[in-house]
Amino acid sequence: MIDVIIVDDQEIVREGLKMILGLNNEFNVIGEASNGAELLTLLEHQSPNVILMDIRMPVMDGIEATRLVKENYPDLKVIILTTFNEDEFIFDVLKNGADGYVLKDAGSKEIFNSIKAACEGSVLLNPQVTLKLVNALNTLDKKKPLQEKNLLHLLTPREMDVANHVLKGKSNRAIAEALFLTEGTIKNYVSKILEKLELGNRSELILYLQNYL
């Protein structure tokens, strides 16, 4: 059972997501909040596996809430609920460690798969969201010369193998099975890759690879 907390300032969105998740007995909604401050209070006595987090909310938005959640509960997965008009916010949440992104009007199957992927340590990005993230990344980095941004030459052949599997959205366990290595070894490889490429998390790595591979 995957325990979920829904954070959105619109009650109709929270109710809709609860209804969708209620269709699958793998998920259990254990709480809801209308802003980031309420979420942090809720986390003092609730221990979810995943948070579905809106970006724009009063009191404390999803950008700051994601940062604080990741600082205080690093193993807690945060999936961002986004819409088409939030390009300027998506990259900020990515930098704060979000584990996935799903459109608010996504179908139930996509929502289920996004939550499962995050729990398995992989990232499932909707193609439309991915395009927005790549565009945001390019906009923020356009002042830097390309040769300074592409650091893939620093990776060893084995690290490139691991990176390619990450790009496919595979979890550490799945990569370990594919490369006949231990899950701990893959975790170390991913950490080294992030360090060499000066990236903060798996989502950033996927976007980086999509740009340069």
VENLIN-V262944 format. One line per field, one symbol per residue. phi: phi as a letter, one per 20 degrees, with the letter a starting at -180 (. if undefined). A space follows every 50 residues. Layout:
# VENLIN-V262944
phi: ???
This chain:
# VENLIN-V262944
phi: .decddcbfdfffffffffffffcfedcedabbdafffffffffcccfeb dedfeebfmbffffffgffffecgefecdeeccfdcgfegfffgfeoger bbffeffffffgfffffffendcddggffgffffffffffdfeefgfeee dfffefgfffgfgfffgfnffgfffgffdlceffffgfffffffffelde affffffffffde
